[in-house]
Amino acid sequence: MVKAGFIAAGCLLAASPAQACRLALVLAMDVSSSVDTDEDRLQRGGLAAALIAPDVQEAFFASPDPVALFVFEWSGRYNQHDLAGWRIINSAADLFDVAETIAQSRRSHNDFPTAMGFALGYAAVKLQEGPSCLYRTIDVAGDGENNEGFGPQDAYAAFPFENVTVNGLVVNAGEFEAETELIPYFRDQVIRGPGAFVEIANGFDDYEDSMRRKLIRELSLPVLGASTVAGAPPRLTPQRQ
């Protein structure tokens, strides 16, 4: 029923015309109630800055085939807000335009819980609406576990995630709670697909640098079968379909 509601809502939005590209990349930013105003400012500005960092630009344009980019923020089960609609990144000007849009955006909600399963379902529908690309990746960032509605595994069972890679950015902002709880949660419940990995931000002050590292890795060709936590050796795992 939830899946049908998402898809019906998605049909009301005009899908972008299909254009050949090498990667469709969805960036999902957590604005749940655990993220305060200063932290939101750091992650919003950090994402914008990471997108236009020289090494990230180099990764975007390392191939003549472009990347398609979509950015949204999420919190509660019905609280997803688009920050930048599908955009084919053909030039540095395109990338700067998306970064400026994100930097100037304002938080849509600040008092809802962490409905990560709903966020992942929303991202999957947006991938269906977007351009046809060789690879498809969802980049979900968060500072806490799912605490409202269905979780990531239920989302993967209900929504179209075939041939989709989901990577995670753990924001370790709660007295290093992430080291013992959130990192394993992202590793075991959130990341999915070929080459999936977890990147770690040591607090929101580290959001820009960790996002920059994450984007560079995502914009590279995927390593089939590798599922890792950043900074740890890769481990081969069976891929969940």
C-alpha positions as CSV (number, residue, x, y, z in Angstrom):
1,M,0.0,0.0,0.0
2,V,2.8,2.4,0.9
3,K,4.6,1.5,-2.3
4,A,1.5,2.2,-4.4
5,G,1.2,5.6,-2.7
6,F,4.7,6.6,-3.5
7,I,4.4,5.5,-7.1
8,A,1.1,7.2,-7.6
9,A,2.6,10.4,-6.2
10,G,5.6,10.0,-8.5
11,C,3.4,9.7,-11.5
12,L,2.1,13.2,-10.9
13,L,5.6,14.6,-11.4
14,A,7.0,15.0,-14.9
15,A,9.9,12.7,-15.5
16,S,13.0,14.2,-17.1
17,P,13.7,13.2,-20.7
18,A,15.9,10.2,-21.0
19,Q,19.5,11.0,-21.8
20,A,22.4,8.5,-21.9
21,C,24.7,8.8,-18.9
22,R,27.1,6.6,-16.9
23,L,25.6,7.1,-13.5
24,A,22.3,8.2,-12.0
25,L,23.2,9.5,-8.5
26,V,20.6,10.3,-5.8
27,L,21.9,12.2,-2.7
28,A,19.6,11.9,0.4
29,M,20.3,14.3,3.3
30,D,18.9,13.6,6.8
31,V,17.0,16.5,8.4
32,S,15.3,14.6,11.2
33,S,14.8,16.1,14.6
34,S,18.2,14.7,15.9
35,V,19.9,17.2,13.5
36,D,20.0,20.7,15.1
37,T,20.2,24.0,13.2
38,D,24.0,24.4,13.3
39,E,24.4,20.7,12.2
40,D,22.0,21.3,9.3
41,R,24.0,24.3,8.3
42,L,27.2,22.3,8.3
43,Q,25.8,19.4,6.3
44,R,24.0,21.7,3.7
45,G,27.0,23.8,3.2
46,G,29.3,20.8,3.3
47,L,27.4,19.0,0.6
48,A,27.4,22.1,-1.6
49,A,31.2,22.6,-1.1
50,A,32.0,18.9,-1.7
51,L,30.2,19.0,-5.0
52,I,32.5,21.7,-6.4
53,A,35.7,20.6,-4.8
54,P,38.4,20.2,-7.5
55,D,38.9,16.5,-7.0
56,V,35.2,15.9,-7.1
57,Q,34.8,17.9,-10.3
58,E,37.6,15.9,-11.8
59,A,35.7,12.7,-10.9
60,F,32.5,14.0,-12.4
61,F,34.2,14.7,-15.7
62,A,36.7,11.8,-15.8
63,S,34.6,10.3,-18.5
64,P,32.9,11.8,-21.6
65,D,29.7,10.2,-20.4
66,P,27.9,12.5,-18.0
67,V,26.4,11.9,-14.5
68,A,22.8,12.6,-13.7
69,L,22.3,14.1,-10.2
70,F,19.2,14.4,-7.9
71,V,19.2,15.7,-4.3
72,F,16.6,15.6,-1.6
73,E,16.2,15.9,2.1
74,W,14.3,13.5,4.3
75,S,13.0,13.0,7.9
76,G,9.6,11.5,8.8
77,R,7.6,9.0,6.8
78,Y,5.9,11.6,4.6
79,N,8.6,14.3,4.8
80,Q,10.8,14.2,1.7
81,H,11.6,17.5,0.0
82,D,13.4,17.8,-3.3
83,L,16.4,20.2,-3.2
84,A,17.6,19.8,-6.8
85,G,15.7,17.9,-9.5
86,W,17.3,15.6,-12.0
87,R,20.1,17.4,-13.8
88,I,22.6,16.0,-16.3
89,I,26.0,17.3,-15.3
90,N,27.6,18.2,-18.6
91,S,29.8,21.0,-17.3
92,A,31.3,22.7,-14.3
93,A,28.6,25.4,-14.6
94,D,25.9,22.7,-14.1
95,L,27.7,21.4,-11.0
96,F,28.1,24.9,-9.6
97,D,24.4,25.6,-10.2
98,V,23.3,22.5,-8.3
99,A,25.8,23.4,-5.4
100,E,24.4,26.9,-5.2
101,T,20.9,25.7,-5.1
102,I,21.7,23.4,-2.2
103,A,23.7,26.1,-0.4
104,Q,20.8,28.5,-0.6
105,S,18.1,26.0,0.3
106,R,16.2,26.1,3.6
107,R,15.3,23.2,5.7
108,S,11.8,22.0,5.1
109,H,11.2,20.2,8.4
110,N,13.0,20.0,11.8
111,D,10.6,18.1,14.1
112,F,10.1,14.7,12.5
113,P,11.8,11.3,13.3
114,T,14.1,9.2,11.2
115,A,12.0,7.2,8.6
116,M,14.9,5.8,6.6
117,G,12.9,3.1,4.9
118,F,10.5,5.8,3.5
119,A,13.5,7.8,2.3
120,L,14.9,4.8,0.5
121,G,11.5,4.1,-1.1
122,Y,11.3,7.7,-2.3
123,A,14.8,7.5,-3.7
124,A,14.0,4.3,-5.6
125,V,10.9,6.0,-7.2
126,K,13.0,9.0,-8.2
127,L,15.5,6.7,-9.9
128,Q,12.6,5.2,-11.9
129,E,11.6,8.7,-13.0
130,G,15.1,9.8,-13.9
131,P,17.3,9.3,-17.0
132,S,18.4,5.9,-18.1
133,C,22.0,5.4,-17.0
134,L,24.6,2.6,-17.0
135,Y,24.7,2.6,-13.1
136,R,22.3,3.8,-10.4
137,T,23.4,4.7,-6.9
138,I,21.6,6.1,-3.9
139,D,23.8,8.0,-1.3
140,V,22.0,8.2,2.0
141,A,23.4,10.1,4.9
142,G,22.2,10.0,8.5
143,D,23.1,10.4,12.2
144,G,20.7,7.7,13.6
145,E,18.9,4.5,12.9
146,N,15.4,4.2,11.4
147,N,12.9,4.9,14.2
148,E,9.6,5.4,12.3
149,G,7.7,3.1,9.9
150,F,9.3,0.3,7.9
151,G,13.1,0.0,7.8
152,P,15.6,-0.3,5.0
153,Q,15.2,-4.1,4.5
154,D,11.4,-3.7,4.0
155,A,12.0,-0.9,1.6
156,Y,14.3,-3.1,-0.5
157,A,11.6,-5.8,-0.6
158,A,8.8,-3.5,-1.6
159,F,10.4,-1.0,-4.0
160,P,12.4,-1.3,-7.3
161,F,16.0,-1.7,-6.2
162,E,17.2,-4.1,-8.9
163,N,20.7,-3.1,-10.0
164,V,20.8,-0.2,-7.6
165,T,23.7,0.4,-5.2
166,V,23.0,2.1,-1.9
167,N,25.9,3.7,0.0
168,G,25.8,5.2,3.5
169,L,27.3,8.2,5.2
170,V,27.3,7.7,9.0
171,V,27.5,11.0,10.8
172,N,29.1,10.2,14.1
173,A,27.7,13.0,16.2
174,G,26.4,11.3,19.4
175,E,29.4,10.9,21.6
176,F,30.8,8.3,19.3
177,E,27.7,6.1,19.6
178,A,28.1,5.5,15.9
179,E,31.2,3.5,16.4
180,T,29.4,0.8,18.3
181,E,25.9,1.0,16.9
182,L,25.3,3.1,13.8
183,I,28.2,1.9,11.7
184,P,27.2,-1.8,12.1
185,Y,23.6,-0.8,11.4
186,F,24.5,0.9,8.1
187,R,26.8,-1.9,7.2
188,D,24.3,-4.7,7.9
189,Q,20.9,-3.0,7.2
190,V,21.4,0.0,4.9
191,I,24.1,-0.5,2.3
192,R,23.2,-2.7,-0.7
193,G,24.4,-3.8,-4.1
194,P,27.6,-4.0,-6.1
195,G,30.5,-2.1,-4.5
196,A,28.3,-0.7,-1.6
197,F,30.3,1.0,1.2
198,V,29.9,3.1,4.3
199,E,31.8,6.4,4.7
200,I,32.1,7.9,8.2
201,A,32.0,11.6,9.2
202,N,33.4,12.3,12.6
203,G,30.7,14.8,13.5
204,F,29.0,17.4,11.3
205,D,32.3,19.4,11.1
206,D,33.7,16.5,9.0
207,Y,30.6,16.3,6.7
208,E,32.2,18.2,3.8
209,D,35.4,16.1,3.7
210,S,33.6,12.8,4.2
211,M,31.1,13.7,1.5
212,R,33.9,14.6,-0.8
213,R,35.6,11.3,-0.3
214,K,32.3,9.5,-0.8
215,L,31.5,11.3,-4.0
216,I,34.9,10.5,-5.5
217,R,34.4,6.9,-4.7
218,E,30.9,6.8,-6.1
219,L,31.9,8.5,-9.3
220,S,34.5,5.8,-9.9
221,L,33.6,2.5,-11.6
222,P,32.0,0.1,-9.1
223,V,34.0,-2.8,-7.7
224,L,31.7,-5.8,-8.1
225,G,31.1,-7.8,-4.9
226,A,33.0,-5.5,-2.5
227,S,31.0,-4.2,0.5
228,T,33.1,-2.2,2.9
229,V,33.3,0.4,5.7
230,A,35.7,3.2,4.7
231,G,39.1,2.7,6.1
232,A,38.6,-1.1,6.5
233,P,39.8,-3.8,4.0
234,P,37.1,-4.8,1.6
235,R,35.1,-8.0,2.2
236,L,33.4,-10.0,-0.4
237,T,29.7,-10.5,0.3
238,P,26.8,-12.0,-1.6
239,Q,24.8,-9.3,-3.2
240,R,21.2,-8.8,-2.0
241,Q,18.7,-8.5,-4.8
